[in-house]
Amino acid sequence: MSRAKNAHPVLMAWHYTTKENFKGICRAGYIHPATAYVPEHERPVVWFSLNPHFEETARKGKIDPETRELGRCTLEEMRELCGGLVRLGLPARSLLTGEALRRKARISSAMWRSLVHHGIKQGADPTEWFGIAGAVELALCEVQQMDDAGQWSPMEGAAA
């Protein structure tokens, strides 16, 4: 948690991404919501999580070369394959969650149930999910990177 000027802890929600994707965020100046598989009537969401280490649904998929089965990368594999891991934080109170987020993003109840079901299958906790329907200005975010020991620290030279 970060501290505000009045010294009260601020509960942070994090958008987890790869260093590779972060370069594009820096060029644009915004975190743009992913639009793949988002129905036309929905408003794409930039997703955040209260999980302080990593959001399970942000793990990249991989195919096991021996079994040809689909799996998910470990954090170490993601750091190696994607040039590192980055998280961008905003105070959770500035984001929507649950039913308010579902309605603002125009996500159907059935689709929301499916997202929750698949998130739980991946080991995520949907009660930790927050978001914004639309782009998020990078300058508003606290930016951290994961080191080789798996610890998060401020990213030098990054936005706010």
Order of alpha helices (4+ residues) and beta strands (2+ residues): beta-beta-beta-alpha-beta-beta-beta-beta-alpha-beta-beta-alpha-alpha-beta-beta-beta-beta
